[in-house]
Amino acid sequence: MTDSDELIIDDTAGAAPGEPDPCTSNKAVAHCIRAWQCAYKQKLANLAEDDTEWDAQKAGNLAYLRAMPPLAGYENIHDFIACVAYAEVTDMIMRREAIDFLAAAKVALGALRHELASENPEPKPLGRPRKNPEETKK
């Protein structure tokens, strides 16, 4: 990323006063962006002699991933997916990594559905419904 790319990630850029920025209307994504910016700026300010801006970007990317919500609960999973999508679109993560993260989110959603289904005390009937004996006489 270059300095001009950093402006795209800045969660205050592009939004008119009183209007949410489309890329950060999700609070989890905005939180991850702030984590990226903080780590990036901190690493950039403390670059060693052999470090480059790429090292600052990697530090920001790692901070972004660590700030993502856990895969527990529907809303967190939803926010996790939004964070992964934003990270892929802005080249913080590679497509293959995004696919792996989204697969993990899919498993978490499946586990959540299974958990919710197991809380339902009524067992589902197996097979086809029985025919009404009166209907079979006709």
Biotite code that builds the C-alpha atoms (Angstrom):
import biotite.structure as struc

atoms = struc.array([
    struc.Atom([0.000, 0.000, 0.000], chain_id="A", res_id=1, res_name="MET", atom_name="CA", element="C"),
    struc.Atom([1.092, 3.509, -0.617], chain_id="A", res_id=2, res_name="THR", atom_name="CA", element="C"),
    struc.Atom([0.232, 6.648, 1.297], chain_id="A", res_id=3, res_name="ASP", atom_name="CA", element="C"),
    struc.Atom([-2.675, 7.213, -1.070], chain_id="A", res_id=4, res_name="SER", atom_name="CA", element="C"),
    struc.Atom([-4.011, 3.725, -0.277], chain_id="A", res_id=5, res_name="ASP", atom_name="CA", element="C"),
    struc.Atom([-3.924, 4.546, 3.413], chain_id="A", res_id=6, res_name="GLU", atom_name="CA", element="C"),
    struc.Atom([-6.479, 7.285, 2.770], chain_id="A", res_id=7, res_name="LEU", atom_name="CA", element="C"),
    struc.Atom([-8.880, 4.678, 1.417], chain_id="A", res_id=8, res_name="ILE", atom_name="CA", element="C"),
    struc.Atom([-8.551, 2.706, 4.629], chain_id="A", res_id=9, res_name="ILE", atom_name="CA", element="C"),
    struc.Atom([-8.934, 5.783, 6.829], chain_id="A", res_id=10, res_name="ASP", atom_name="CA", element="C"),
    struc.Atom([-12.380, 5.367, 8.375], chain_id="A", res_id=11, res_name="ASP", atom_name="CA", element="C"),
    struc.Atom([-13.036, 9.114, 8.347], chain_id="A", res_id=12, res_name="THR", atom_name="CA", element="C"),
    struc.Atom([-12.306, 9.655, 4.650], chain_id="A", res_id=13, res_name="ALA", atom_name="CA", element="C"),
    struc.Atom([-15.074, 10.012, 2.108], chain_id="A", res_id=14, res_name="GLY", atom_name="CA", element="C"),
    struc.Atom([-18.013, 10.379, 4.460], chain_id="A", res_id=15, res_name="ALA", atom_name="CA", element="C"),
    struc.Atom([-20.072, 13.531, 4.513], chain_id="A", res_id=16, res_name="ALA", atom_name="CA", element="C"),
    struc.Atom([-20.789, 14.898, 7.998], chain_id="A", res_id=17, res_name="PRO", atom_name="CA", element="C"),
    struc.Atom([-23.651, 12.953, 9.536], chain_id="A", res_id=18, res_name="GLY", atom_name="CA", element="C"),
    struc.Atom([-23.470, 10.169, 6.946], chain_id="A", res_id=19, res_name="GLU", atom_name="CA", element="C"),
    struc.Atom([-21.866, 6.808, 7.660], chain_id="A", res_id=20, res_name="PRO", atom_name="CA", element="C"),
    struc.Atom([-18.978, 5.869, 5.397], chain_id="A", res_id=21, res_name="ASP", atom_name="CA", element="C"),
    struc.Atom([-20.164, 2.889, 3.293], chain_id="A", res_id=22, res_name="PRO", atom_name="CA", element="C"),
    struc.Atom([-17.040, 0.857, 3.986], chain_id="A", res_id=23, res_name="CYS", atom_name="CA", element="C"),
    struc.Atom([-17.191, 1.415, 7.726], chain_id="A", res_id=24, res_name="THR", atom_name="CA", element="C"),
    struc.Atom([-20.887, 1.427, 8.504], chain_id="A", res_id=25, res_name="SER", atom_name="CA", element="C"),
    struc.Atom([-20.163, -1.919, 10.142], chain_id="A", res_id=26, res_name="ASN", atom_name="CA", element="C"),
    struc.Atom([-18.687, -1.205, 13.574], chain_id="A", res_id=27, res_name="LYS", atom_name="CA", element="C"),
    struc.Atom([-16.563, -4.371, 13.538], chain_id="A", res_id=28, res_name="ALA", atom_name="CA", element="C"),
    struc.Atom([-14.938, -3.383, 10.242], chain_id="A", res_id=29, res_name="VAL", atom_name="CA", element="C"),
    struc.Atom([-14.322, 0.136, 11.564], chain_id="A", res_id=30, res_name="ALA", atom_name="CA", element="C"),
    struc.Atom([-12.726, -1.363, 14.691], chain_id="A", res_id=31, res_name="HIS", atom_name="CA", element="C"),
    struc.Atom([-10.445, -3.558, 12.571], chain_id="A", res_id=32, res_name="CYS", atom_name="CA", element="C"),
    struc.Atom([-9.499, -0.589, 10.364], chain_id="A", res_id=33, res_name="ILE", atom_name="CA", element="C"),
    struc.Atom([-8.557, 1.447, 13.428], chain_id="A", res_id=34, res_name="ARG", atom_name="CA", element="C"),
    struc.Atom([-6.419, -1.465, 14.684], chain_id="A", res_id=35, res_name="ALA", atom_name="CA", element="C"),
    struc.Atom([-4.695, -1.607, 11.277], chain_id="A", res_id=36, res_name="TRP", atom_name="CA", element="C"),
    struc.Atom([-4.031, 2.122, 11.256], chain_id="A", res_id=37, res_name="GLN", atom_name="CA", element="C"),
    struc.Atom([-2.673, 2.152, 14.801], chain_id="A", res_id=38, res_name="CYS", atom_name="CA", element="C"),
    struc.Atom([-0.276, -0.763, 14.207], chain_id="A", res_id=39, res_name="ALA", atom_name="CA", element="C"),
    struc.Atom([0.775, 0.574, 10.798], chain_id="A", res_id=40, res_name="TYR", atom_name="CA", element="C"),
    struc.Atom([1.532, 4.051, 12.107], chain_id="A", res_id=41, res_name="LYS", atom_name="CA", element="C"),
    struc.Atom([3.325, 2.696, 15.174], chain_id="A", res_id=42, res_name="GLN", atom_name="CA", element="C"),
    struc.Atom([5.524, 0.377, 13.100], chain_id="A", res_id=43, res_name="LYS", atom_name="CA", element="C"),
    struc.Atom([6.165, 3.113, 10.527], chain_id="A", res_id=44, res_name="LEU", atom_name="CA", element="C"),
    struc.Atom([7.302, 5.484, 13.284], chain_id="A", res_id=45, res_name="ALA", atom_name="CA", element="C"),
    struc.Atom([9.659, 2.824, 14.714], chain_id="A", res_id=46, res_name="ASN", atom_name="CA", element="C"),
    struc.Atom([11.131, 1.317, 11.554], chain_id="A", res_id=47, res_name="LEU", atom_name="CA", element="C"),
    struc.Atom([14.517, -0.292, 12.010], chain_id="A", res_id=48, res_name="ALA", atom_name="CA", element="C"),
    struc.Atom([17.256, 0.346, 9.461], chain_id="A", res_id=49, res_name="GLU", atom_name="CA", element="C"),
    struc.Atom([16.504, -2.818, 7.490], chain_id="A", res_id=50, res_name="ASP", atom_name="CA", element="C"),
    struc.Atom([12.699, -2.472, 7.723], chain_id="A", res_id=51, res_name="ASP", atom_name="CA", element="C"),
    struc.Atom([10.522, -1.087, 4.934], chain_id="A", res_id=52, res_name="THR", atom_name="CA", element="C"),
    struc.Atom([7.004, 0.227, 4.606], chain_id="A", res_id=53, res_name="GLU", atom_name="CA", element="C"),
    struc.Atom([6.037, -3.359, 3.776], chain_id="A", res_id=54, res_name="TRP", atom_name="CA", element="C"),
    struc.Atom([6.914, -4.322, 7.368], chain_id="A", res_id=55, res_name="ASP", atom_name="CA", element="C"),
    struc.Atom([4.533, -1.619, 8.615], chain_id="A", res_id=56, res_name="ALA", atom_name="CA", element="C"),
    struc.Atom([1.800, -2.952, 6.331], chain_id="A", res_id=57, res_name="GLN", atom_name="CA", element="C"),
    struc.Atom([2.330, -6.494, 7.620], chain_id="A", res_id=58, res_name="LYS", atom_name="CA", element="C"),
    struc.Atom([2.079, -5.224, 11.196], chain_id="A", res_id=59, res_name="ALA", atom_name="CA", element="C"),
    struc.Atom([-1.173, -3.461, 10.300], chain_id="A", res_id=60, res_name="GLY", atom_name="CA", element="C"),
    struc.Atom([-2.535, -6.557, 8.571], chain_id="A", res_id=61, res_name="ASN", atom_name="CA", element="C"),
    struc.Atom([-1.791, -8.714, 11.609], chain_id="A", res_id=62, res_name="LEU", atom_name="CA", element="C"),
    struc.Atom([-3.445, -6.187, 13.922], chain_id="A", res_id=63, res_name="ALA", atom_name="CA", element="C"),
    struc.Atom([-6.501, -6.119, 11.634], chain_id="A", res_id=64, res_name="TYR", atom_name="CA", element="C"),
    struc.Atom([-6.844, -9.912, 11.756], chain_id="A", res_id=65, res_name="LEU", atom_name="CA", element="C"),
    struc.Atom([-6.412, -10.004, 15.524], chain_id="A", res_id=66, res_name="ARG", atom_name="CA", element="C"),
    struc.Atom([-9.122, -7.359, 15.933], chain_id="A", res_id=67, res_name="ALA", atom_name="CA", element="C"),
    struc.Atom([-11.711, -9.401, 14.026], chain_id="A", res_id=68, res_name="MET", atom_name="CA", element="C"),
    struc.Atom([-14.623, -10.696, 16.114], chain_id="A", res_id=69, res_name="PRO", atom_name="CA", element="C"),
    struc.Atom([-14.622, -14.295, 17.312], chain_id="A", res_id=70, res_name="PRO", atom_name="CA", element="C"),
    struc.Atom([-16.715, -16.873, 15.485], chain_id="A", res_id=71, res_name="LEU", atom_name="CA", element="C"),
    struc.Atom([-19.270, -17.146, 18.285], chain_id="A", res_id=72, res_name="ALA", atom_name="CA", element="C"),
    struc.Atom([-22.852, -16.012, 17.837], chain_id="A", res_id=73, res_name="GLY", atom_name="CA", element="C"),
    struc.Atom([-24.698, -14.954, 14.711], chain_id="A", res_id=74, res_name="TYR", atom_name="CA", element="C"),
    struc.Atom([-23.826, -11.255, 14.859], chain_id="A", res_id=75, res_name="GLU", atom_name="CA", element="C"),
    struc.Atom([-20.127, -11.925, 15.447], chain_id="A", res_id=76, res_name="ASN", atom_name="CA", element="C"),
    struc.Atom([-20.045, -14.365, 12.539], chain_id="A", res_id=77, res_name="ILE", atom_name="CA", element="C"),
    struc.Atom([-21.771, -11.775, 10.346], chain_id="A", res_id=78, res_name="HIS", atom_name="CA", element="C"),
    struc.Atom([-19.219, -9.138, 11.388], chain_id="A", res_id=79, res_name="ASP", atom_name="CA", element="C"),
    struc.Atom([-16.339, -11.592, 10.877], chain_id="A", res_id=80, res_name="PHE", atom_name="CA", element="C"),
    struc.Atom([-17.481, -12.172, 7.291], chain_id="A", res_id=81, res_name="ILE", atom_name="CA", element="C"),
    struc.Atom([-17.694, -8.406, 6.701], chain_id="A", res_id=82, res_name="ALA", atom_name="CA", element="C"),
    struc.Atom([-14.156, -7.960, 8.059], chain_id="A", res_id=83, res_name="CYS", atom_name="CA", element="C"),
    struc.Atom([-12.802, -10.761, 5.854], chain_id="A", res_id=84, res_name="VAL", atom_name="CA", element="C"),
    struc.Atom([-14.494, -9.306, 2.779], chain_id="A", res_id=85, res_name="ALA", atom_name="CA", element="C"),
    struc.Atom([-13.078, -5.839, 3.464], chain_id="A", res_id=86, res_name="TYR", atom_name="CA", element="C"),
    struc.Atom([-9.601, -7.268, 4.090], chain_id="A", res_id=87, res_name="ALA", atom_name="CA", element="C"),
    struc.Atom([-9.685, -9.155, 0.794], chain_id="A", res_id=88, res_name="GLU", atom_name="CA", element="C"),
    struc.Atom([-10.956, -6.198, -1.217], chain_id="A", res_id=89, res_name="VAL", atom_name="CA", element="C"),
    struc.Atom([-8.235, -3.934, 0.190], chain_id="A", res_id=90, res_name="THR", atom_name="CA", element="C"),
    struc.Atom([-5.515, -6.586, -0.331], chain_id="A", res_id=91, res_name="ASP", atom_name="CA", element="C"),
    struc.Atom([-4.772, -7.049, 3.352], chain_id="A", res_id=92, res_name="MET", atom_name="CA", element="C"),
    struc.Atom([-5.218, -10.778, 2.857], chain_id="A", res_id=93, res_name="ILE", atom_name="CA", element="C"),
    struc.Atom([-4.897, -12.950, -0.208], chain_id="A", res_id=94, res_name="MET", atom_name="CA", element="C"),
    struc.Atom([-7.881, -14.598, -1.859], chain_id="A", res_id=95, res_name="ARG", atom_name="CA", element="C"),
    struc.Atom([-6.826, -18.038, -0.626], chain_id="A", res_id=96, res_name="ARG", atom_name="CA", element="C"),
    struc.Atom([-6.694, -16.775, 2.965], chain_id="A", res_id=97, res_name="GLU", atom_name="CA", element="C"),
    struc.Atom([-10.122, -15.195, 2.558], chain_id="A", res_id=98, res_name="ALA", atom_name="CA", element="C"),
    struc.Atom([-11.505, -18.500, 1.289], chain_id="A", res_id=99, res_name="ILE", atom_name="CA", element="C"),
    struc.Atom([-10.108, -20.255, 4.364], chain_id="A", res_id=100, res_name="ASP", atom_name="CA", element="C"),
    struc.Atom([-11.529, -17.634, 6.729], chain_id="A", res_id=101, res_name="PHE", atom_name="CA", element="C"),
    struc.Atom([-14.937, -17.777, 5.040], chain_id="A", res_id=102, res_name="LEU", atom_name="CA", element="C"),
    struc.Atom([-14.909, -21.579, 5.258], chain_id="A", res_id=103, res_name="ALA", atom_name="CA", element="C"),
    struc.Atom([-14.331, -21.247, 9.000], chain_id="A", res_id=104, res_name="ALA", atom_name="CA", element="C"),
    struc.Atom([-17.277, -18.840, 9.199], chain_id="A", res_id=105, res_name="ALA", atom_name="CA", element="C"),
    struc.Atom([-19.427, -21.332, 7.286], chain_id="A", res_id=106, res_name="LYS", atom_name="CA", element="C"),
    struc.Atom([-18.555, -24.073, 9.780], chain_id="A", res_id=107, res_name="VAL", atom_name="CA", element="C"),
    struc.Atom([-19.345, -21.717, 12.664], chain_id="A", res_id=108, res_name="ALA", atom_name="CA", element="C"),
    struc.Atom([-22.748, -20.913, 11.131], chain_id="A", res_id=109, res_name="LEU", atom_name="CA", element="C"),
    struc.Atom([-23.464, -24.620, 10.733], chain_id="A", res_id=110, res_name="GLY", atom_name="CA", element="C"),
    struc.Atom([-22.524, -25.263, 14.351], chain_id="A", res_id=111, res_name="ALA", atom_name="CA", element="C"),
    struc.Atom([-24.721, -22.373, 15.452], chain_id="A", res_id=112, res_name="LEU", atom_name="CA", element="C"),
    struc.Atom([-27.689, -23.744, 13.485], chain_id="A", res_id=113, res_name="ARG", atom_name="CA", element="C"),
    struc.Atom([-27.118, -27.186, 14.985], chain_id="A", res_id=114, res_name="HIS", atom_name="CA", element="C"),
    struc.Atom([-26.951, -25.676, 18.470], chain_id="A", res_id=115, res_name="GLU", atom_name="CA", element="C"),
    struc.Atom([-30.183, -23.757, 17.914], chain_id="A", res_id=116, res_name="LEU", atom_name="CA", element="C"),
    struc.Atom([-31.897, -26.841, 16.499], chain_id="A", res_id=117, res_name="ALA", atom_name="CA", element="C"),
    struc.Atom([-30.856, -28.957, 19.480], chain_id="A", res_id=118, res_name="SER", atom_name="CA", element="C"),
    struc.Atom([-32.465, -26.422, 21.826], chain_id="A", res_id=119, res_name="GLU", atom_name="CA", element="C"),
    struc.Atom([-35.863, -27.188, 20.252], chain_id="A", res_id=120, res_name="ASN", atom_name="CA", element="C"),
    struc.Atom([-37.394, -29.869, 22.520], chain_id="A", res_id=121, res_name="PRO", atom_name="CA", element="C"),
    struc.Atom([-39.847, -31.185, 19.914], chain_id="A", res_id=122, res_name="GLU", atom_name="CA", element="C"),
    struc.Atom([-38.360, -34.042, 17.884], chain_id="A", res_id=123, res_name="PRO", atom_name="CA", element="C"),
    struc.Atom([-38.997, -33.904, 14.165], chain_id="A", res_id=124, res_name="LYS", atom_name="CA", element="C"),
    struc.Atom([-40.986, -36.806, 12.747], chain_id="A", res_id=125, res_name="PRO", atom_name="CA", element="C"),
    struc.Atom([-38.964, -39.168, 10.590], chain_id="A", res_id=126, res_name="LEU", atom_name="CA", element="C"),
    struc.Atom([-40.084, -40.244, 7.140], chain_id="A", res_id=127, res_name="GLY", atom_name="CA", element="C"),
    struc.Atom([-43.341, -39.424, 5.430], chain_id="A", res_id=128, res_name="ARG", atom_name="CA", element="C"),
    struc.Atom([-46.431, -38.507, 7.399], chain_id="A", res_id=129, res_name="PRO", atom_name="CA", element="C"),
    struc.Atom([-48.773, -41.418, 8.000], chain_id="A", res_id=130, res_name="ARG", atom_name="CA", element="C"),
    struc.Atom([-51.742, -41.686, 5.712], chain_id="A", res_id=131, res_name="LYS", atom_name="CA", element="C"),
    struc.Atom([-55.099, -41.075, 7.237], chain_id="A", res_id=132, res_name="ASN", atom_name="CA", element="C"),
    struc.Atom([-56.891, -44.449, 7.485], chain_id="A", res_id=133, res_name="PRO", atom_name="CA", element="C"),
    struc.Atom([-60.103, -42.846, 6.240], chain_id="A", res_id=134, res_name="GLU", atom_name="CA", element="C"),
    struc.Atom([-58.340, -41.647, 3.079], chain_id="A", res_id=135, res_name="GLU", atom_name="CA", element="C"),
    struc.Atom([-57.012, -45.142, 2.286], chain_id="A", res_id=136, res_name="THR", atom_name="CA", element="C"),
    struc.Atom([-60.548, -46.645, 2.308], chain_id="A", res_id=137, res_name="LYS", atom_name="CA", element="C"),
    struc.Atom([-61.676, -44.525, -0.629], chain_id="A", res_id=138, res_name="LYS", atom_name="CA", element="C"),
])
